[in-house]
Amino acid sequence: MSGAPQAGGAAGARSRDAYARARQVLPGGTTRVTVERDPVPRYVSHGAGAWLHDLDGRRYLDLNNNYTALIHGHAFAPVTEALQRQLRDGTAFANPTEHEIALAELLCGRVPGLDRLRFCNSGTEAVLFAVKAARAFTGRPAIAKVEGAYHGAYDWVEVSQASEPGTWGPAEAPSAVPYYRGMPEAVLGDVVTLRFNDAEGAARLIGAHADRLAAVVLDPMPSRAGLVAPEPDFLAAVEAAARRHGILLISDEVLNLRQGHGGAAARYGLQADLFALAKIIGGGLPIGAVGGRAEVMRVFDSSSGRPALPQGGTFAANPLSMVAGRAAMQALDQAALQRLEGLGDDLRRRLAAASMARQAPFTITGAASLFRIHPKRRPPREHRDAHCSPAEMAVLAELSRFCAGHGILLPRGTSGCLSTPMGPAEVDLVVQVFERFLEERADCYMELP
Ligand SMILES: Cc1ncc(COP(=O)(O)O)c(C=O)c1O
């Protein structure tokens, strides 16, 4: 069943009922802070390819794809078939299976610099183990990370994730900003905050704190800090400073692995010591992986006694995630990625052209299958430019609502992604709805500077 989306974009009656029930047992009615609601979330009945169907029988083009994890969209047949086969054989064992070897071989064969890896259950865990591995390898406690960048829920990488004009401090020495009330001072003291694309500042700050730094955690295109392309001199400066001081470079590719066959570091010419992977490598099931140079990954090696860094996890490398991930990654060959990138290029170019044609205050960033719409006249270079004022946030909320009312789920942060079941028709739809928004809702954005 596929009904027309509701004008105005509000969730329907069955979603409202479900939400009322949920509020009795889940704080705020949801189990993830990232669940989109306006004010009620849309409850999903099922997904198929590029489309999501809600409980009220409405169909939406899904530009969220579970926050970029579903590169093949929903219920991708090779994944569901692999899962059905595995379900008959058992879902999780304390013993290893051959499935983990197969997925590890596939990933190590694709990502340059990924000599060895360990599986875990989420991107949060992948980053956590990468940071701990860097500490165990270097014997140092602190990390450097980029202001505004999201790396999951490990305390140290949460620092400065939500820096705002009132808290972010001077441009030349950004403050370490707590993410939640009660965050230990000790955590803040062990994080150096860098500004994305500030080559001089990054080199200076890394040098100044070098004797305490285990790692620089870097997402080559941090989505929450703007989904902005890294400038080559910034990456070169970070890499050189890290090398000079024996600090490890962690490439967080939980989201950006989808930027290329070898991932984002390979795409942008960054040589990382460690990688955090997740999302697409699980084919839609929970997964994470920490990997990197064999010499560094030896900290996990427990074959001859207690390792420098013990790592466990009841569901790590469970065969369901392994077979789903392998099926998804095998289907994501060079040709599939190139096709997706072509669609992404087309989408970004046409959205930007639509805005420019109306002299509307929007710019588009992103790469490969990722895009982000900024309510800004000039493309941002870093978090401080990308950060939205309340008025800008309100415009984004209107845009997202308008899209929902026209059958498209565009995340509220207006960062979206394409999936392989999409084609030119889906790109056309997104462009057409954006053009209609520009035409019909100038009232909401024309006050922006
Ligand atoms: C760059 C990055 N790192 C880490 C994470 C955390 O991953 P997970 O949600 O699987 O814990 C995310 C999630 O969106 C991410 O985008």
The ligand as an SDF file (V2000), in Angstrom:
LIG
                    3D

 16 16  0  0  0  0  0  0  0  0999 V2000
   31.7440    9.5270   11.9130 C   0  0  0  0  0  0  0  0  0  0  0  0
   31.0040    8.6770   12.8960 C   0  0  0  0  0  0  0  0  0  0  0  0
   31.6840    8.0550   13.8810 N   0  0  0  0  0  0  0  0  0  0  0  0
   31.0590    7.2700   14.7770 C   0  0  0  0  0  0  0  0  0  0  0  0
   29.6960    7.1030   14.7550 C   0  0  0  0  0  0  0  0  0  0  0  0
   29.0110    6.2230   15.7710 C   0  0  0  0  0  0  0  0  0  0  0  0
   28.5360    5.0680   15.1400 O   0  0  0  0  0  0  0  0  0  0  0  0
   27.3760    4.1960   15.8100 P   0  0  0  0  0  0  0  0  0  0  0  0
   26.1160    4.9920   15.7000 O   0  0  0  0  0  0  0  0  0  0  0  0
   27.3490    2.9330   14.9820 O   0  0  0  0  0  0  0  0  0  0  0  0
   27.7780    3.9540   17.2240 O   0  0  0  0  0  0  0  0  0  0  0  0
   28.9460    7.7380   13.7550 C   0  0  0  0  0  0  0  0  0  0  0  0
   27.4750    7.5820   13.6880 C   0  0  0  0  0  0  0  0  0  0  0  0
   26.7830    8.2600   12.9960 O   0  0  0  0  0  0  0  0  0  0  0  0
   29.6200    8.5470   12.8050 C   0  0  0  0  0  0  0  0  0  0  0  0
   28.9390    9.1880   11.8390 O   0  0  0  0  0  0  0  0  0  0  0  0
  1  2  1  0
  2  3  1  0
  2 15  2  0
  3  4  2  0
  4  5  1  0
  5  6  1  0
  5 12  2  0
  6  7  1  0
  7  8  1  0
  8  9  2  0
  8 10  1  0
  8 11  1  0
 12 13  1  0
 12 15  1  0
 13 14  2  0
 15 16  1  0
M  END
$$$$
